[in-house]
């Protein structure tokens, strides 16, 4: 694990080799980082939901690397301001692409739909170190305190006394 802070962005890196236990290791690593960055403990239902979404996105991007790219090589978390960027590098040059439409009732094949629904943005790019492979990234926005305050206020108004 490597932790760095440059300006307002903090970066944490977890080296990964192979697929054994990668999803659990990455979720645990992310949970610790979110706690250190003040996302946990989540004070509001909206914030708890956002943390759950982040952990689901981490699971999905790491699982995709395990299933389609020979396994993840590194997880990088970049936290700056109200943004969290999740990056997973692997050795496959093939970028994510939508598969043929399938029934939502069938397991598997829904990763890109999850990215579309939960992430602010996502994509993939060639590895910056000119190594073979790519980086798949996902960005989320931290729930704002203003929205959390508004949600608490709305719940108080609708709660019986």
N, C-alpha and C positions, 0 to 999 in steps of 0.2 A: 504494500500500500504506500502511496506517495500522496502527500498533501502539500499544496502550494497556494499562495495567495498573491495575486498581482493586482494592485489597485483595489477595485471593488469586487473583482471576481475571485472566487475561491475555487480551486480545482482539486479533486481527489481522484486518484488512479488506483485501480486494482488489476494487477496482472493476472491473466487467466491462461491456462494451458489445458486443452481438452474440454470435455463436456461433463465429466463426473462431478455432480454437485454444484455446477456453475450457477444455476438459477438461485438456489438457496444462498450461496455465498454472496451473490450480487444483491439479492434482496436484503440480507443482513447488513452488508456494507452500506447500502443506500439508507437503511433505517438509522444507522449510527450517524451518517452524514446529515440526514434531515433533523435529527435531534440536536446535533451540534449547531446547525444553522437556524434553529428556532422554529422549525415546522412542527416539532413534537415537544411536549404533548400538544395535541391539537385541541384548542379551546372551544371550537364551534363545530357543529355538524358539517358545515361547508368545508372547513379545514381538514376534518377527519376524512371526508370523502376525497378531497384533493390528495391527501397522503396515500390513501388506498389506490387512487388512480395512478399515482407515480409508481407505486410498487407493482401494479399490474402492467404498466408500460415497461418497466425494467424486466419483469418476467417474460413478457412477450418478445422484446427485442433480443434478449439472451437466448430464449428458446428457439427463435428463428435462426440465430447463428448456429445453434446446436444441430438443428434439423436440416438446414439448407446450405451451410457454409463450412462444415467441418469443425465447428466449435468456435467460441469467442476467444480472442486473444487478449483483449483489455476492455475494461469498463472505465469510462471517464465521466465524472459528474462535474459540471461547471455551474456554479451558483453565483449569480450576480444580481443585485437589486431584487427585483420581483420575478426573475426568470431562473429556471433550472433547465439545463441542457444535459441530456443523457446520451452518451456516445458508446457504441460497441463496435470494436474493430474485429475483423476476421480476415482470413487469407483468400476468400473467394472474390474474384473480380465481378461476379454477377450481382447486379443491383436488384433490390426488391421490385417485384412487379405483381400486379393483380393476377390472380388465377381465374379460371373460368368460374362464372357465378355458380354458387351452390346453395343448398338449403341451409338457412340458419340453424335448423334443427340438427344438422350433422356436425359431429365434432371436428375441430381443426379447420385450417384455411381461413380464419377470420382475423388474422393479425393486422392486416392493413386497415380493415374496417375499425378495429380498436384504436389504431393510431389516429385515423380520421376523426373519430368521435371524441377522444380524450385529450389529444395533444393540440397545442396552439399551432404547431407546425412540425413537420418531420421530413426527412429525406435521406439521401445517401450521397457520398462523394468518395473519390479516390483517396487513399491514405496519403496524408501530407508528407510522410517520410519516404515517399517513393517506393515503399515496400509493396509487394503484391497484395492485393485485396482492397477492402473498402472500409468505410466507417458509416454505420447507420446511426442517425441521430434523431432524437425526439425532444421537443421543447414544450414545457408547461409553464404556466404563470401561477405564481403563488396567490392564493386568495387574498384580496386586500383587506386590511383592517376595517376600512370604511364599509365594505360589503358585509363583513362579519358583524360590525356594529349595527348596521341596518337590519341584518337577519335577526340578531338578538332582540332589537327593538320591536320588530314585527312579531316575534314569538311572544314577547311580554304583552303586547297589545291584544293578541288573540288568546292568551292564557286566562282561564278563569281565576279570579282572586280567591 
